[in-house]
């Protein structure tokens, strides 16, 4: 019984990790928006994520983005790294949407 409980408590963190991975794989043409229906558990999860993993992920994106922006060819990838900072800091309660979607659906 405790095994099932442990799995269900870590599922949101796994989904957030996959969300970051998919967004990192191809960030062009997509953006993140905050979900209004996220609630308090998302806030608590974001605090845990920030303390345990978010700060060093964001720091890695900052350093990588700066290094990529040094070269002309790397500038788009550096900008993409800078776009990943908010979602790597606080991924829960965010949704990845296409940039060509109307604002009414966001």
TABEL-V128347 format. One line per field, one symbol per residue. burial: I if it has 24 or more other C-alpha atoms within 12 Angstrom, else O. A space follows every 10 residues. Layout:
burial->???
This chain:
burial->OOOOOOOOOO OIIOOIIOII OOIIOOIOOO IIIOOOOOOO OIOOIIOOII OOOIOOIIOO IIOIIOOOOO OOOOOOIIII IIIIIIIIII IIIIIIOOOO OOOOOO
